[in-house]
């Protein structure tokens, strides 16, 4: 059997930037094992498989795979899938108004909105689950060894290492400046002790390359089949919990832009929306652009 596939670059409005994503359509007859094999074949940070929704009122069901395993939720696959579904199914509506899309993921229903902005397609989604603490962070020496940093590189202002999850757990490692972020790299001999075999580390600093960005970040997850990821929406979703813990944003709607992928030559911009009421995070969203780069037929 053959089925169409597309590749997109996500969290960018320019081809060959952002985070690449493969999307396989008409995947309802594929087993999980087959999907995992196809994800290994594409060898991108994630591959999405689109299936009919379990509830006909929803837009689609998707399954998300890294080269190593399935994920219940991920940010750039959600944004990319929403943009692609909007472009394929309702381009005329998309050209004149915002388009609501409801995607079924393993984590639950994800409410998305696609829109055209200056001729480019963007999508955002409401977090299906607010971030929550996900354990005790590793010791400072263990973190420094696993990331090839000095202990003095870690921490800024009142930010300290933490662990949060909005569906996928991450260790968050604040570092003092861009120079320290640039030096960070996984030491596989020390990685498991700090983060565990499947652990993921999000290294961030308030110094940024672009003036509109609030934070600069890198994400490493060697156990998930990606030494480094150009843009990680699920990490930025969990990062909302970090900001709730260490920042003092006023009540109201806040917008935080996180830049990632610059060290890889894949600059990406992830927009994190925060709703603060009574000093507490009550809702959050992830948004960004996506562009279709290629299309073809999967002969499987």
Secondary structure as the mmCIF struct_conf table of DSSP 4:
data_model
#
loop_
_struct_conf.conf_type_id
_struct_conf.id
_struct_conf.beg_label_comp_id
_struct_conf.beg_label_asym_id
_struct_conf.beg_label_seq_id
_struct_conf.end_label_comp_id
_struct_conf.end_label_asym_id
_struct_conf.end_label_seq_id
STRN STRN1 UNK A 3 UNK A 10
BEND BEND1 UNK A 11 UNK A 11
BEND BEND2 UNK A 13 UNK A 14
TURN_TY1_P TURN_TY1_P1 UNK A 15 UNK A 16
BEND BEND3 UNK A 17 UNK A 18
STRN STRN2 UNK A 19 UNK A 24
BEND BEND4 UNK A 26 UNK A 26
TURN_TY1_P TURN_TY1_P2 UNK A 28 UNK A 29
HELX_RH_AL_P HELX_RH_AL_P1 UNK A 32 UNK A 42
TURN_TY1_P TURN_TY1_P3 UNK A 43 UNK A 43
BEND BEND5 UNK A 44 UNK A 45
STRN STRN3 UNK A 47 UNK A 51
BEND BEND6 UNK A 54 UNK A 55
TURN_TY1_P TURN_TY1_P4 UNK A 56 UNK A 57
BEND BEND7 UNK A 58 UNK A 59
STRN STRN4 UNK A 60 UNK A 65
BEND BEND8 UNK A 67 UNK A 68
STRN STRN5 UNK A 70 UNK A 71
BEND BEND9 UNK A 72 UNK A 72
HELX_RH_AL_P HELX_RH_AL_P2 UNK A 75 UNK A 89
HELX_RH_AL_P HELX_RH_AL_P3 UNK A 91 UNK A 96
BEND BEND10 UNK A 97 UNK A 97
STRN STRN6 UNK A 99 UNK A 105
TURN_TY1_P TURN_TY1_P5 UNK A 106 UNK A 107
STRN STRN7 UNK A 108 UNK A 117
TURN_TY1_P TURN_TY1_P6 UNK A 118 UNK A 119
STRN STRN8 UNK A 120 UNK A 126
BEND BEND11 UNK A 128 UNK A 129
STRN STRN9 UNK A 132 UNK A 133
BEND BEND12 UNK A 135 UNK A 135
HELX_LH_PP_P HELX_LH_PP_P1 UNK A 136 UNK A 139
HELX_RH_AL_P HELX_RH_AL_P4 UNK A 140 UNK A 147
TURN_TY1_P TURN_TY1_P7 UNK A 148 UNK A 148
HELX_RH_3T_P HELX_RH_3T_P1 UNK A 151 UNK A 153
STRN STRN10 UNK A 154 UNK A 154
STRN STRN11 UNK A 156 UNK A 156
TURN_TY1_P TURN_TY1_P8 UNK A 157 UNK A 158
STRN STRN12 UNK A 159 UNK A 159
STRN STRN13 UNK A 162 UNK A 165
BEND BEND13 UNK A 166 UNK A 168
STRN STRN14 UNK A 169 UNK A 174
STRN STRN15 UNK A 175 UNK A 175
BEND BEND14 UNK A 176 UNK A 177
HELX_RH_AL_P HELX_RH_AL_P5 UNK A 178 UNK A 183
HELX_RH_AL_P HELX_RH_AL_P6 UNK A 188 UNK A 195
TURN_TY1_P TURN_TY1_P9 UNK A 197 UNK A 198
STRN STRN16 UNK A 201 UNK A 205
BEND BEND15 UNK A 206 UNK A 206
BEND BEND16 UNK A 209 UNK A 210
TURN_TY1_P TURN_TY1_P10 UNK A 211 UNK A 212
BEND BEND17 UNK A 214 UNK A 214
STRN STRN17 UNK A 215 UNK A 221
HELX_RH_3T_P HELX_RH_3T_P2 UNK A 222 UNK A 224
TURN_TY1_P TURN_TY1_P11 UNK A 225 UNK A 225
STRN STRN18 UNK A 226 UNK A 229
BEND BEND18 UNK A 230 UNK A 230
HELX_RH_AL_P HELX_RH_AL_P7 UNK A 233 UNK A 246
HELX_LH_PP_P HELX_LH_PP_P2 UNK A 249 UNK A 250
BEND BEND19 UNK A 251 UNK A 251
STRN STRN19 UNK A 252 UNK A 260
HELX_RH_3T_P HELX_RH_3T_P3 UNK A 262 UNK A 264
TURN_TY1_P TURN_TY1_P12 UNK A 265 UNK A 265
STRN STRN20 UNK A 268 UNK A 277
TURN_TY1_P TURN_TY1_P13 UNK A 278 UNK A 279
STRN STRN21 UNK A 280 UNK A 298
#
